[in-house]
Amino acid sequence: MSRHMIKRTTVRLPAELLKKAQRKAAAEGRTLTGLMEEGLRYVVSDKPAEKAVRPPIPVSKEGGGEILSFKELQELEDRDYIERMNRGFK
């Protein structure tokens, strides 16, 4: 922590956020001020944020099957529901 030109300030935080920060600082054996300073330095740094690399989404190469409209899908669901009602939802 930089010791020159230290300023005091008041920060308003949600109670739960403050409690979590206090617990984290205590668990790491440091002060809440040190934890907040590190967080602020990280947020205001000029380093570009590392982007998470997303794995590619697998897409099936298989063909087949007809594509139903929303109305057709709804009718299938309705028929299935009626059949289950007739069987007593078994």
Secondary structure, 3 states (H helix, E strand, C coil): CCCCCCCCCCCCCCHHHHHHHHHHHHHCCCCHHHHHHHHHHHHHCCCCCCCCCCCCCCCCCCCCCCCCCHHHHHHHHHHHHHHHHHCCCC
